[in-house]
Amino acid sequence: MQICRGKETCKAGRIVKMEKQNRVEQIQKLQTETYDILFIGGGSTGSGAAFDAAKRGYKTALIEKRDFASGTSSRSTKLIHGGVRYLAQFHFKLIHEALSERQRLLENAPHLVKPLKFVLPAYRFYERPYYGIGLTLYDILASKGKLPFHKTISKSEAISEFAAIQKKGLFGGITYFDAQFNDARLNVLLARSAEKEGATVANRVELVSFIKENGKLKGAHLKDLETGRTFPVYSKVIANTTGIWVDHVRKLDDPRTFNVLSPSQGIHLVFSKEKIPCESAMIIPKTKDGRVVFIIPWEDHVILGTTDTPVENPGDEPLPIGNEVRFLLETGNEYLENPLTEADILSVFVGIRPLISPEGNQDTKNISREEVILVANSGLVTMGGGKWSTYRKMAEDLVD
């Protein structure tokens, strides 16, 4: 089993590499210019917000400690979706917002975001009408979209749509549509687009400390990790878009501040299409811990995921913990004709969700994926939470 790191999706897809940029020029600009907004963190949130700010004419800078798309933003389930499971939690506003953004991405980035058909299998006679009610609401919330509405299908149709499905006890199912995308490529595209709009964009640059005047932020000391040199940069506003590191940055600003992050780990297992033959995706509607799991064709392979495991001290390169691998194998095997074993796994990739829970005591699977914006007394603006599906709206809200 191969553990994927950085921007890699291993057997699940191609490694995305940025062309070598003129970093010397970008670093010099950081030292000589004063900015309206400095974004710290170049994942989906930071890159998307930097693009939005630069398009509006703000003098913008974006820095990333590692490479763009090296963290959580390249380790998603590769879906742009409203979140069917949020129906049971009555998060209708979040679903509607995400489905609206899904349509925007399908229209604006068709080379990266494409429709994907899902099969929801039914093994009890009442499941098709039961799930059909929820998917009718899902269709209504996406009423301005252009994807087909859900459809009730027979057993033979379900097998035709997803050849690997467990046939024993199968009544039929439902098909519906969401969208699939290349997360790493979209992240890199956003960073490049921000630069084309005039932003200063540099990777392998680390935040060291903040520069303050009368308790208010005026800039930051940054370190070029390629040369080891530290230098100041000045900005009217500094935005903390560091994902799972938002509390670390907040404590650099104010060591007494409280933690708001409730990080949650999600792992994905990658298999060959020979092992799981399918063209459509499958949603497993309810797991033992009350979540959903997806089986998704991705390029020449198939992804099974994901988990939702609270973690206290996540690192740059998270690994599967506890029984996560076994949980996914057991969950998938309930719905597959030919059981999977650990020996069938080609690779594993792991991402950390930067969930925000001020109460700090919620089960991570029940924490809303809605974004949260916090403004410190110093003026530091932090954005946490959210998900890829709503990155554009998050960027817009943050810049507003």
Secondary structure, DSSP 8 states (H G I E B T S, - for coil): -EE--TT--GGGS---------HHHHHHHHHH-EEEEEEE--SHHHHHHHHHHHHTT--EEEEESS-TT-SGGGSS-SEE---GGGGTTT-HHHHHHHHHHHHHHHHH-TTTEEEEEEEEEE-STTHHHHHHHHHHHHHHHTTT--S---EEEEHHHHHHH-TTB--TT--EEEEEEEEEE-HHHHHHHHHHHHHHTT-EEEESEEEEEEEEETTEEEEEEEEETTT--EEEEEEEEEEE--GGGHHHHHHHH-TT----B--EEEEEEEEETTTS--SSEEEE---TTS--EEEEEETTEEEEE---EE-SS--SS----TTHHHHHHHHHHTSBSS---GGG--EEEEEEE--B-TT--S-GGGS----EEEE-TT--EEEE---GGGHHHHHHHHH-
